[in-house]
């Protein structure tokens, strides 16, 4: 599974095509309107200048005196997260209940909010948790929001509430500790506040509660992959990678970080319309069926038109697919 746990994309459905209207009937910009803030490249060295940090914003529910509800999608492009401005999420619900305005701030180094035009070691020196927390503080203290009175809502003038989930939820906890007084309140959903390098337990509830035939075949395939890749036989490794359509990958680590590990039981366990027995279908069927699922469904969904070699290599460099929190 390439994707780490993160906050889910929330679809607005037909509402996405409707005008956004404030409480007094004023038509506002669409939810998916991007705004730009001049964020510091390095909060420890302001002389390096600024970069453009994108954010979504609406004052649909805002009345003077209300709070500013700030969130970030975390380690992902913000393009699909404008819905977090609305009351289909906890952020928008808080805003609606408190007459607040909502902001979704894109995290540095994701989407188009990049301090530097590359991912060199030198550039990534400013890709730290503390820099991300400092981004929240600098944004709150200096942004002029494009709403009436948007220049008079800094934390010393109006209450700010931060909300986030997964890594963005951990930022809530860390920010409250690192920046006491910055946020009036913070909401953390499934905040991953403890890092663990080999977090094998993450998938254990899935293994225990998935269909028995599927878990049997999954363990059979994983045991086979461990044997093949630890054996170092290049021909055998190529044969396995070809099943998944990833034969061009040069690094076994890239492959092992890439192959999907969930949402595939139907594809593995149904053979000629018949579900597998409790012990599963066995290695020969499960491995081929798993590879077919990757090639036909999972890879196009995850990577679109990008080359698998590029996507898997980049995801592995970023740590996606590793069993950590």
C-alpha positions as CSV (number, residue, x, y, z in Angstrom):
1,X,0.0,0.0,0.0
2,X,1.7,3.2,-1.1
3,X,-0.6,5.6,0.7
4,X,0.0,6.2,4.4
5,X,-3.0,6.9,6.6
6,X,-4.1,10.5,6.2
7,X,-7.3,12.4,6.3
8,X,-9.8,11.2,3.8
9,X,-11.0,13.1,0.7
10,X,-14.6,14.2,1.3
11,X,-16.8,14.7,-1.7
12,X,-19.4,17.4,-1.8
13,X,-21.5,15.9,-4.6
14,X,-24.0,18.2,-6.2
15,X,-23.2,20.8,-3.6
16,X,-19.9,21.4,-5.3
17,X,-21.7,23.1,-8.2
18,X,-23.8,25.4,-6.1
19,X,-23.0,29.0,-5.2
20,X,-21.4,29.6,-1.8
21,X,-23.5,32.0,0.1
22,X,-22.9,33.7,3.4
23,X,-25.4,34.0,6.3
24,X,-26.5,37.4,5.0
25,X,-27.0,36.2,1.4
26,X,-23.7,37.5,-0.1
27,X,-22.3,35.2,-2.8
28,X,-18.8,34.2,-1.9
29,X,-15.9,32.7,-4.0
30,X,-16.1,28.9,-4.7
31,X,-14.7,26.6,-2.0
32,X,-11.9,25.5,-4.3
33,X,-10.5,29.0,-4.8
34,X,-6.8,29.1,-3.9
35,X,-5.3,32.0,-2.1
36,X,-1.5,32.5,-1.5
37,X,0.4,33.5,1.6
38,X,4.1,34.6,1.8
39,X,5.5,32.0,4.2
40,X,9.0,32.0,5.5
41,X,11.3,29.5,3.9
42,X,13.2,29.0,7.2
43,X,11.8,30.3,10.5
44,X,15.3,30.1,12.0
45,X,16.7,32.2,9.2
46,X,14.1,34.7,7.8
47,X,16.8,36.3,5.6
48,X,16.3,33.4,3.2
49,X,13.0,35.0,2.1
50,X,9.6,33.5,1.5
51,X,7.7,31.0,-0.7
52,X,4.0,31.0,-1.8
53,X,1.9,28.7,0.5
54,X,-1.5,27.9,-0.8
55,X,-4.7,27.9,1.2
56,X,-8.4,27.5,0.8
57,X,-10.7,29.9,2.8
58,X,-14.4,30.7,3.2
59,X,-16.3,32.9,5.5
60,X,-19.6,31.2,4.8
61,X,-20.6,31.0,8.5
62,X,-18.5,33.9,9.8
63,X,-19.8,36.8,11.9
64,X,-17.6,39.4,13.5
65,X,-16.1,38.0,16.7
66,X,-16.2,34.4,15.5
67,X,-13.1,32.2,15.5
68,X,-10.9,31.1,12.7
69,X,-10.8,27.4,12.2
70,X,-7.5,26.3,10.7
71,X,-6.6,22.9,9.4
72,X,-4.1,21.3,7.0
73,X,-4.4,18.1,5.0
74,X,-0.9,17.2,6.1
75,X,1.4,15.2,3.9
76,X,-0.6,15.5,0.7
77,X,-1.5,17.9,-2.1
78,X,-4.3,20.1,-0.9
79,X,-6.1,20.1,-4.3
80,X,-8.9,17.8,-3.1
81,X,-9.4,19.2,0.4
82,X,-11.5,22.3,-0.1
83,X,-14.5,20.4,1.2
84,X,-12.9,20.7,4.7
85,X,-14.1,24.3,4.7
86,X,-17.7,23.0,4.9
87,X,-20.0,21.6,7.4
88,X,-19.6,18.1,6.0
89,X,-16.4,17.9,8.2
90,X,-15.7,18.7,11.8
91,X,-13.8,21.8,10.8
92,X,-16.8,23.3,9.0
93,X,-19.2,22.1,11.7
94,X,-17.2,23.9,14.4
95,X,-17.3,27.1,12.2
96,X,-21.0,26.8,11.7
97,X,-21.7,26.4,15.4
98,X,-19.4,29.2,16.4
99,X,-19.9,31.7,13.6
100,X,-16.4,31.1,12.4
101,X,-14.4,31.2,9.2
102,X,-12.4,28.2,7.9
103,X,-9.0,27.9,6.4
104,X,-7.2,24.8,4.9
105,X,-3.5,25.5,4.6
106,X,-1.3,23.4,2.4
107,X,1.6,21.8,4.2
108,X,5.1,22.9,3.1
109,X,6.7,20.6,0.5
110,X,3.4,19.2,-0.7
111,X,1.2,20.3,-3.7
112,X,2.5,23.6,-4.9
113,X,3.7,25.0,-1.5
114,X,7.4,24.4,-2.0
115,X,10.1,26.4,-0.3
116,X,12.6,25.2,-2.9
117,X,12.2,23.8,-6.5
118,X,13.8,20.5,-5.7
119,X,13.9,17.7,-3.0
120,X,17.7,17.8,-2.4
121,X,19.1,17.1,1.0
122,X,19.8,20.7,1.5
123,X,16.3,21.7,0.6
124,X,14.8,19.1,2.9
125,X,16.6,20.6,5.9
126,X,13.6,22.9,6.3
127,X,11.1,20.0,6.0
128,X,10.8,19.4,9.7
129,X,7.9,19.2,12.2
130,X,9.1,22.3,13.9
131,X,9.1,24.3,10.7
132,X,5.5,23.0,10.0
133,X,4.4,24.2,13.4
134,X,6.1,27.5,12.9
135,X,4.3,27.8,9.6
136,X,1.0,27.6,11.5
137,X,2.1,30.3,13.9
138,X,3.5,32.7,11.3
139,X,0.4,32.2,9.1
140,X,-2.0,32.9,11.9
141,X,-0.1,36.0,13.1
142,X,0.5,37.6,9.6
143,X,-2.2,36.5,7.1
144,X,-4.7,39.0,5.9
145,X,-7.7,36.8,5.1
146,X,-9.7,37.9,2.0
147,X,-12.9,38.4,3.9
148,X,-14.4,41.5,5.4
149,X,-12.3,42.4,8.5
150,X,-9.7,39.8,7.4
151,X,-6.9,42.0,8.6
152,X,-8.1,42.1,12.2
153,X,-8.3,38.4,13.1
154,X,-4.8,37.5,14.3
155,X,-4.7,35.3,17.4
156,X,-4.5,38.3,19.7
157,X,-7.7,39.7,18.1
158,X,-9.8,36.6,17.5
159,X,-9.7,33.0,18.8
160,X,-8.0,30.5,16.5
161,X,-8.9,26.8,16.6
162,X,-6.8,24.2,14.9
163,X,-8.2,20.8,13.8
164,X,-6.5,17.9,12.0
165,X,-6.4,14.2,11.6
166,X,-3.6,11.6,11.4
167,X,-0.3,13.4,11.0
168,X,-2.2,16.7,10.9
169,X,-3.9,15.6,14.1
170,X,-0.5,15.1,15.7
171,X,0.4,18.7,14.7
172,X,-2.5,19.8,16.8
173,X,-1.0,18.2,19.9
174,X,2.5,19.3,19.1
175,X,1.5,22.8,18.3
176,X,-0.4,23.2,21.6
177,X,2.8,22.2,23.4
178,X,5.2,24.1,21.2
179,X,3.1,27.3,20.9
180,X,1.1,27.7,24.1
181,X,-1.5,30.5,23.7
182,X,-1.4,30.4,19.9
183,X,-4.6,28.4,19.6
184,X,-7.7,28.9,21.7
185,X,-8.4,25.2,21.3
186,X,-7.2,22.2,19.1
187,X,-8.9,19.1,17.9
188,X,-6.9,16.0,17.1
189,X,-8.4,13.0,15.3
190,X,-6.3,9.9,15.4
191,X,-3.2,11.9,16.0
192,X,0.0,9.8,15.4
193,X,2.0,11.3,18.2
194,X,4.4,8.3,18.7
195,X,6.7,7.4,15.9
196,X,7.6,3.7,15.6
197,X,9.9,2.6,12.8
198,X,8.8,-1.1,12.5
199,X,5.1,-0.7,13.3
200,X,4.1,-4.2,12.2
201,X,1.0,-4.1,14.5
202,X,-0.6,-1.5,12.2
203,X,-1.9,-4.2,9.9
204,X,-2.6,-6.8,12.5
205,X,-6.2,-5.9,13.1
206,X,-6.8,-6.2,9.3
207,X,-5.1,-9.6,9.3
208,X,-7.1,-10.8,12.2
209,X,-10.5,-9.7,11.0
210,X,-10.3,-10.1,7.2
211,X,-11.9,-13.2,5.7
212,X,-9.9,-16.3,6.8
213,X,-9.3,-17.5,3.2
214,X,-7.9,-14.1,2.3
215,X,-5.6,-13.8,5.3
216,X,-4.3,-17.3,4.5
217,X,-3.5,-16.4,1.0
218,X,-2.0,-13.0,2.0
219,X,0.4,-14.7,4.4
220,X,1.3,-17.3,1.8
221,X,2.2,-14.6,-0.7
222,X,4.1,-12.5,1.8
223,X,6.1,-15.5,2.9
224,X,6.9,-16.3,-0.7
225,X,8.0,-12.7,-1.4
226,X,10.2,-12.7,1.7
227,X,11.9,-15.9,0.4
228,X,12.3,-14.6,-3.1
229,X,13.7,-11.2,-2.3
230,X,15.9,-12.4,0.5
231,X,17.3,-15.1,-1.7
232,X,18.8,-12.7,-4.2
233,X,17.9,-14.7,-7.3
234,X,17.5,-11.9,-9.9
235,X,15.5,-14.2,-12.3
236,X,13.0,-15.1,-9.6
237,X,12.8,-11.4,-8.5
238,X,12.0,-10.3,-12.0
239,X,9.3,-12.9,-12.4
240,X,7.6,-11.7,-9.3
241,X,7.9,-8.0,-10.3
242,X,6.5,-8.8,-13.7
243,X,3.4,-10.3,-12.2
244,X,2.7,-6.9,-10.7
245,X,3.7,-5.0,-13.8
246,X,6.7,-3.5,-12.1
247,X,9.5,-5.4,-13.8
248,X,11.3,-2.2,-14.7
249,X,12.0,-1.4,-11.1
250,X,15.7,-1.6,-10.2
251,X,15.4,-1.6,-6.4
252,X,13.7,-4.5,-4.6
253,X,13.0,-2.0,-1.8
254,X,10.9,0.1,-4.2
255,X,8.8,-2.9,-5.1
256,X,8.3,-4.1,-1.6
257,X,7.2,-0.6,-0.6
258,X,4.8,-0.6,-3.5
259,X,2.7,-3.7,-3.7
260,X,-0.8,-3.2,-2.4
261,X,-1.8,-4.8,0.9
262,X,-5.5,-4.1,1.3
263,X,-8.9,-3.9,-0.4
264,X,-8.3,-6.9,-2.7
265,X,-9.9,-9.9,-1.0
266,X,-12.6,-10.3,-3.7
267,X,-10.0,-10.2,-6.4
268,X,-7.9,-12.9,-4.7
269,X,-10.5,-15.2,-3.4
270,X,-13.0,-15.4,-6.2
271,X,-12.1,-17.9,-8.9
272,X,-14.6,-18.6,-11.6
273,X,-17.2,-17.1,-9.3
274,X,-16.4,-19.4,-6.4
275,X,-14.9,-18.1,-3.1
276,X,-11.9,-19.8,-1.8
277,X,-11.9,-22.3,1.0
278,X,-10.9,-21.3,4.6
279,X,-7.3,-22.2,3.8
280,X,-7.3,-20.0,0.6
281,X,-6.5,-21.0,-2.9
282,X,-2.8,-21.2,-2.4
283,X,0.3,-19.4,-3.7
284,X,-0.1,-20.0,-7.5
285,X,-3.6,-18.5,-7.7
286,X,-3.2,-15.8,-5.0
287,X,0.1,-14.4,-6.4
288,X,-1.2,-14.0,-9.9
289,X,-4.6,-12.7,-8.8
290,X,-2.9,-10.1,-6.6
291,X,-0.7,-9.0,-9.4
292,X,-3.7,-8.7,-11.7
293,X,-5.4,-6.5,-9.2
294,X,-2.4,-4.3,-9.0
295,X,-2.0,-3.9,-12.7
296,X,-5.7,-3.4,-13.6
297,X,-7.1,-1.5,-10.6
298,X,-4.7,-0.3,-7.9
299,X,-1.9,1.1,-10.0
300,X,-4.2,3.2,-12.3
301,X,-6.1,4.5,-9.3
302,X,-3.0,5.4,-7.4
303,X,-0.6,6.6,-10.0
304,X,-2.7,7.7,-13.0
305,X,-0.6,8.2,-16.0
306,X,2.8,8.3,-14.2
307,X,5.3,5.6,-14.7
308,X,5.3,2.9,-12.0
309,X,9.1,3.1,-11.7
310,X,8.9,6.8,-10.9
311,X,6.0,6.6,-8.5
312,X,7.2,3.6,-6.5
313,X,10.7,5.1,-6.2
314,X,9.5,8.5,-5.0
315,X,7.0,6.9,-2.6
316,X,9.7,4.7,-1.2
317,X,12.0,7.7,-0.7
318,X,9.3,9.5,1.2
319,X,8.6,6.4,3.4
320,X,5.2,5.5,2.0
321,X,4.4,1.8,2.5
322,X,6.6,1.4,5.5
323,X,5.0,0.1,8.6
324,X,5.4,3.1,10.8
325,X,3.1,5.5,12.5
